Each structure stands twice: as structure tokens, then as C-alpha cells.
Amino acid sequence: MMSKTPVSWDQEADVIVIGYGFAGATAAITAHDAGAKVILLEKAPEAHKGGNSRVSANLVFWPDDIDKAKLYFEALAGPFMDDISPEMVQVWASEMHANRAWLEGLGMTPAEIPYIEFPEAAGSDCVHVLLNGEGPMGGERLWHVIEAAVAARSIDIGYETPAIRLVKEGKTIAGVIAESGGRQIAIKANRAVILTCGGFENNQKMIRNYVDGLADAYPVGTPYNTGDGIRMGIEVGAELWHMNNVSGPLLSFKAPDIPVAQWLNLPHGKSFLFVAKDGTRFTMEGDPCFTGDLHGKVKRHGTWGQQVLPVPIHMIFDETYRKSGHIGRATADWDASHGKLYDWSDDNLREVEKGWIKTSDTIGGLAKLIDIDPAALEASVAQFDRFAEAGHDGAWERSADHMAPLATPPFYAMELTPAFVNTQGGPRRNQNAEVIGVDGDPIPRLYSAGELGSIYSFLYQGGGNIGECFAFGRIAGRNAAHETSSLRAAPTLSLVAS
Ligand SMILES: Cc1cc2nc3c(=O)[nH]c(=O)nc-3n(C[C@H](O)[C@H](O)[C@H](O)COP(=O)(O)OP(=O)(O)OC[C@H]3O[C@@H](n4cnc5c(N)ncnc54)[C@H](O)[C@@H]3O)c2cc1C
């Protein structure tokens, strides 16, 4: 409910940045280097800092040609291009191009992996995907570069200090109300506030509202991204965009009491399939889940569209598969930064004992345990076995090299859960990284960057989110720092909501 509450300011800064991932770090570094006093507010405790950025694969899409980058962007946006201005695309392309030099200046040593997701699209030969140094993806190697750059500057960071509201004076954003140590604090922004607090991967209500066909889905990254920037943006009149564009859903396992979903570790065995509630297969099971799925988009009948999952979904396998290696990946990406959340057993027996994996000596018995018609499941498994023996998947064209009959009892069933790598939606921003109101005008002194209100509206090139964090983080930080210093002297003000 909207109400006016008089408060006095507890702290002040020139620029307040909300959320410490790549976007927030970049905005904070840039605003600081432009002469602003910066406060960075982070909801997570220090041990869990870094958001999705830290636990990501740390890949950056770097276009080597600005004009080709624009073509590639427009080809990927396709029919969802209409609300993205040419100025915005121009700025995106040129700042994405500028990322490499900026990152090298901070100490990155770019190495490349071949990863053009849509080679058939116009301009695709501009795509380079960079990581920091040679080696496997992830490992926080780029995060460490950015984290060190933040630490080298006098940027105040408030951990466990979630922003809960933006403060408005008239139309202008004047500060932030945050929670710290069990109480609310009011922080004055003399120049501007920058929202960089990520998406809504861990907000079930927003998922139901904004993503078609999913009742429940979970993050494979940080659990702290709960759509706070969307709620705060709505409260001050922001227009939303790209809310239904998500990287996912992919299929994962969500254990009770563990806040994030676990990647599946599928490639080690062959005798498994996925079935829907009616007992039928619905996809070419692959690694990590479906072959041909590019960040949640699939080509059907010649057209790219959103991956749709017929939940509830179960993975069915036999004793040979059970023994062939751990199915859950123990949230590997979280291990280094957040402590081991769960240690998945190598033979999957601990998870059978926990009841996460159901077992029966017969396929029909297994079907009853998971509330599927036994005859339907028996028919699907029998058909899968025939395809595996024949060396050809007549239903979904899964490679026969990755199929084997479910020949050895007992049999197992594990329920799979839709999960997101990240969401793209949030308050709309323009080429200046200003947040745009429902009236079409920028909301004065409010900026944003990162996956919160990302530019990506449809198909997505891997590395694009992190590239955009740096691109628009710099724009937001620069423009926020260059706002004129507030002349307000009064110690009281109005909150937009309480
Ligand atoms: C496993 C995984 C792999 C990925 N790999 C890649 C990749 O290789 N390349 C790529 O481009 N993209 C990748 N992505 C996506 C990419 O990592 C993210 O989209 C991007 O890092 C988002 O950065 P951000 O700074 O916008 O948000 P985040 O890095 O998520 O940071 C947001 C921060 O805001 C904080 N926060 C939330 N609410 C509040 C609040 N109310 N107050 C204060 N703080 C708040 C959160 O705790 C978090 O620390 C991957 C994502 C995942 C999960």
C-alpha cells in the first residue's frame, strides 16, 4: 500500500548500486572512477557474494565488428525486435565491442572457445566467446578479476543489506531504504541509484505470472535473485520488458531444503529416458537435458520458440545406469563459492535411501510409485528398448550411441524439476541505462544494468548476459556519476511506499 513516511537519512553516497554481481561491480567501479562516492548494497552474506555472475561459466560474448554485431542482434531478436530502439542496439554493439579492451585493462587474459550458437544468423561471424585464461569454463576466473578491481577501490559494500524500497521525491529517485542488522536504514543518493539486483529465478509467484506454463521452477545459480528490482521498479512506475524471455527451463533435480536446483550429470550412462505424466517420452534426451535446446529455445516445425515442458517429468533408468555414476552434480558451480550444499553419492544409493529416487523390481511397479499408468510406462520403456537395440530412435532421433535398453532390474524413477540459468526481464532501460517509466520518460536518477531488464528479448547468444553486464554497467556508472549533485538539504522526505 502506498503511504508517506517521514524518515531521516542514516547514510549518504553519490551513487547507490543495488546488487553485487558483474553489473553492480562494473557500475560501482565506473562511478567510482568518475569521482563518485559509491555504496554497493548486497543482499547475500559476504561468503555468497557475486550472484549468478560468480557461479556462472564466466564466458563473455565479444563481437569483433560493431556493424555485424548489430545484424546478429537483430537476427536473434527476430519478431521481438519492435520495442528495442536502433540507438539501444548501436550502444549495445559498440559497448560489447569495447568490453575486451576494458577487461584487459583490469587484468583479464582473454582465451577463446568456439561457441557460435546461431551460425546461420546474419553477422554471426563477429562472435567470439572469451574466458579468462586457458582452461575449462567457470571456476570464477573472470569473477576474481572483477572482484579484485572492486577491492582495489574505496567502494563501501554493505553485505546482508537488501534494498527493499526506492525513495522518491516528486518524480526523482532520492535514495534507498534497505534492511541491515534487523532494522531499516535510509540511504540518500546525491546523484543516482543503479539497480543491478538480478532477475526473478527464485520467485515462484513471478515465474507463474511471467513465464508461460510453469508452476514451479528453481535457479541453478544464486538463490538471492528474487525479483526485488522488478518489484522496486514497479513501485516507482517503471515499464517492464522481456519478462517472458528466460534462459531455460532446463531439467534439473531440486532436493527438499536445498535452495538451488542441481544440474544433471547425464553423459555417463545410456539406459535412461524421460517421461511425462502420461508415461510417454517427449524429447530427445541429451546433455544437459535436451539436444537442440539453445538457452531454452527449440526449433519446431522450422521455427524457433520457447521450450515447453510437460511437467511433472520423471527420469526412468535401470540398475546399470544407477551404478554408472552420480546423477546429481552436487551443484558443482556452487561448491567453490558457497560451500558444498550437497554431496551426491557416486552410486546414487544415498538418494534412493532418502526417497529422492524411487525404486521397484518392475517397470509397472515403478509406475505405480510415481502415479503413472503402468501400461503406458511399460509401453514407452519397451519402445525405447527396441529403438536402442535397433540402433535408431524412431521417435525422437536421439543418437543410438547414447541409448541402451533398460535391461537390468531394479528400475528407478527420479522426478525432474524445471530450472533457470537466468531470467532476462525487468524494468525497461534505454541507451543511457536509464530506467523508463510507463509514461515513456526516464525516471530521473534511476539507472539499471545486467540481467534485470536485459536487452535480450528472444534468442540468446551464450556470453551475452555477462557482456551486457559490463556494457551497461559502464554506461550506468558513468551517467549516474555525472548527474548533478542533489541540492536537497532537508533531512525528511517521503517514501514511495511502506
Ligand atoms: C550456472 C550459470 C552459468 C551461466 N553462465 C553464463 C556465461 O558463461 N556467460 C553469460 O553471459 N551468462 C551466463 N549466465 C548468466 C549470467 O551469469 C547472469 O545473467 C549475469 O551474471 C547476471 O549478472 P547481474 O550482475 O545482472 O546479476 P547477478 O550476478 O545475479 O547479481 C545480482 C546480485 O543482486 C543481489 N540482490 C538481489 N536482490 C537484492 C536486493 N534487494 N538488494 C541488494 N542486493 C540484491 C543478489 O544477491 C546478487 O548478488 C550463467 C548463469 C548461471 C546461473
The ligand as an SDF file (V2000), in Angstrom:
LIG
                    3D

 53 58  0  0  0  0  0  0  0  0999 V2000
   25.2190  -21.5660  -13.8340 C   0  0  0  0  0  0  0  0  0  0  0  0
   25.1600  -20.3430  -14.6850 C   0  0  0  0  0  0  0  0  0  0  0  0
   26.0300  -20.1990  -15.7570 C   0  0  0  0  0  0  0  0  0  0  0  0
   25.9960  -19.0420  -16.5330 C   0  0  0  0  0  0  0  0  0  0  0  0
   26.9500  -18.8590  -17.4800 N   0  0  0  0  0  0  0  0  0  0  0  0
   26.9860  -17.6990  -18.1730 C   0  0  0  0  0  0  0  0  0  0  0  0
   28.0700  -17.3970  -19.0490 C   0  0  0  0  0  0  0  0  0  0  0  0
   29.0490  -18.1240  -19.1190 O   0  0  0  0  0  0  0  0  0  0  0  0
   28.0130  -16.2410  -19.7720 N   0  0  0  0  0  0  0  0  0  0  0  0
   26.9620  -15.3620  -19.6680 C   0  0  0  0  0  0  0  0  0  0  0  0
   26.9640  -14.3290  -20.3450 O   0  0  0  0  0  0  0  0  0  0  0  0
   25.9490  -15.6070  -18.8060 N   0  0  0  0  0  0  0  0  0  0  0  0
   25.9690  -16.7170  -18.0270 C   0  0  0  0  0  0  0  0  0  0  0  0
   24.9850  -16.9230  -17.1050 N   0  0  0  0  0  0  0  0  0  0  0  0
   24.0420  -15.8280  -16.8700 C   0  0  0  0  0  0  0  0  0  0  0  0
   24.8140  -14.6960  -16.1780 C   0  0  0  0  0  0  0  0  0  0  0  0
   25.6850  -15.2550  -15.2160 O   0  0  0  0  0  0  0  0  0  0  0  0
   23.9100  -13.6980  -15.4850 C   0  0  0  0  0  0  0  0  0  0  0  0
   22.8400  -13.3210  -16.2990 O   0  0  0  0  0  0  0  0  0  0  0  0
   24.7070  -12.4470  -15.1090 C   0  0  0  0  0  0  0  0  0  0  0  0
   25.8930  -12.8060  -14.4500 O   0  0  0  0  0  0  0  0  0  0  0  0
   23.8450  -11.5550  -14.2320 C   0  0  0  0  0  0  0  0  0  0  0  0
   24.6600  -10.5780  -13.6420 O   0  0  0  0  0  0  0  0  0  0  0  0
   23.9860   -9.4540  -12.7730 P   0  0  0  0  0  0  0  0  0  0  0  0
   25.0920   -8.6670  -12.2220 O   0  0  0  0  0  0  0  0  0  0  0  0
   22.9310   -8.7890  -13.5530 O   0  0  0  0  0  0  0  0  0  0  0  0
   23.2290  -10.2790  -11.6180 O   0  0  0  0  0  0  0  0  0  0  0  0
   23.8510  -11.2380  -10.5220 P   0  0  0  0  0  0  0  0  0  0  0  0
   25.2400  -11.6020  -10.8400 O   0  0  0  0  0  0  0  0  0  0  0  0
   22.9010  -12.3470  -10.3070 O   0  0  0  0  0  0  0  0  0  0  0  0
   23.9100  -10.3080   -9.2450 O   0  0  0  0  0  0  0  0  0  0  0  0
   22.7450   -9.8150   -8.6590 C   0  0  0  0  0  0  0  0  0  0  0  0
   23.0440   -9.5860   -7.1940 C   0  0  0  0  0  0  0  0  0  0  0  0
   21.9890   -8.8230   -6.6140 O   0  0  0  0  0  0  0  0  0  0  0  0
   21.7810   -9.2920   -5.3000 C   0  0  0  0  0  0  0  0  0  0  0  0
   20.4530   -8.8660   -4.8640 N   0  0  0  0  0  0  0  0  0  0  0  0
   19.2500   -9.3870   -5.1750 C   0  0  0  0  0  0  0  0  0  0  0  0
   18.2780   -8.6820   -4.5970 N   0  0  0  0  0  0  0  0  0  0  0  0
   18.8740   -7.6740   -3.9030 C   0  0  0  0  0  0  0  0  0  0  0  0
   18.4000   -6.6170   -3.0940 C   0  0  0  0  0  0  0  0  0  0  0  0
   17.0890   -6.4510   -2.8610 N   0  0  0  0  0  0  0  0  0  0  0  0
   19.3000   -5.7690   -2.5220 N   0  0  0  0  0  0  0  0  0  0  0  0
   20.6400   -5.9480   -2.7210 C   0  0  0  0  0  0  0  0  0  0  0  0
   21.1380   -6.9570   -3.4700 N   0  0  0  0  0  0  0  0  0  0  0  0
   20.2610   -7.7910   -4.0780 C   0  0  0  0  0  0  0  0  0  0  0  0
   21.9710  -10.7790   -5.4070 C   0  0  0  0  0  0  0  0  0  0  0  0
   22.2850  -11.3490   -4.1480 O   0  0  0  0  0  0  0  0  0  0  0  0
   23.1430  -10.8660   -6.3800 C   0  0  0  0  0  0  0  0  0  0  0  0
   24.3730  -10.9010   -5.6970 O   0  0  0  0  0  0  0  0  0  0  0  0
   25.0260  -18.0410  -16.2820 C   0  0  0  0  0  0  0  0  0  0  0  0
   24.1570  -18.1750  -15.1880 C   0  0  0  0  0  0  0  0  0  0  0  0
   24.2360  -19.3060  -14.3910 C   0  0  0  0  0  0  0  0  0  0  0  0
   23.3250  -19.4120  -13.1980 C   0  0  0  0  0  0  0  0  0  0  0  0
  1  2  1  0
  2  3  1  0
  2 52  2  0
  3  4  2  0
  4  5  1  0
  4 50  1  0
  5  6  2  0
  6  7  1  0
  6 13  1  0
  7  8  2  0
  7  9  1  0
  9 10  1  0
 10 11  2  0
 10 12  1  0
 12 13  2  0
 13 14  1  0
 14 15  1  0
 14 50  1  0
 15 16  1  0
 16 17  1  0
 16 18  1  0
 18 19  1  0
 18 20  1  0
 20 21  1  0
 20 22  1  0
 22 23  1  0
 23 24  1  0
 24 25  2  0
 24 26  1  0
 24 27  1  0
 27 28  1  0
 28 29  2  0
 28 30  1  0
 28 31  1  0
 31 32  1  0
 32 33  1  0
 33 34  1  0
 33 48  1  0
 34 35  1  0
 35 36  1  0
 35 46  1  0
 36 37  1  0
 36 45  1  0
 37 38  2  0
 38 39  1  0
 39 40  1  0
 39 45  2  0
 40 41  1  0
 40 42  2  0
 42 43  1  0
 43 44  2  0
 44 45  1  0
 46 47  1  0
 46 48  1  0
 48 49  1  0
 50 51  2  0
 51 52  1  0
 52 53  1  0
M  END
$$$$
